[in-house]
Amino acid sequence: MSSFRSLAVVLALMFGMQVLPAQAETQEQSGDPTYTIEAPPGYAMIGDLLIARPILIVATAVGAALFVVSLPFTAMGGGIGRAGKGLVVDPARAAFVRCLGCTGTGYGKQE
């Protein structure tokens, strides 16, 4: 596969994954307390492990590279903190600091 097609597939997957939280908010609850945000179902965990986490790890690496490239320009503009947070910290937090299948970030006691 050419590099252009590979890039197109990665970008399509990344933009497609960004739509999922908006769709999840518009869907109504099933009424079953077993499947909540704090206790996601198995298919959400599998999708998170196989699709979302690898994409987020790649996004963190690409964001770190873009942050280093844009550092001289963001330093002149005074936006180093915002650029670092948006390009590196947010994707890394979504990839590494949340439970498997959960949509919220942070360490929380899971039962």
C-alpha angles and dihedrals in degrees: 000000000000121000090246092057092045091052091047091052093048092048092047091052093047094050091043091054091053090061095055098079090051091051092047092055093053095051117092122243117260092225091237108125090202093075108053134132090271093050107034120191122256096258090057090053092049092048091047093050098044103033116014102042097051091047091049092048090052090046089053092052093045090045091052091052092048090047091055091047093048095042097100092051096044090048090056090048095045096237102116094122095050093045092049092047094048099042103035116008100048096049091043092050091049091048101043111017107059137070120265109276095005122124098207123078129229138062113292133166107262120197 
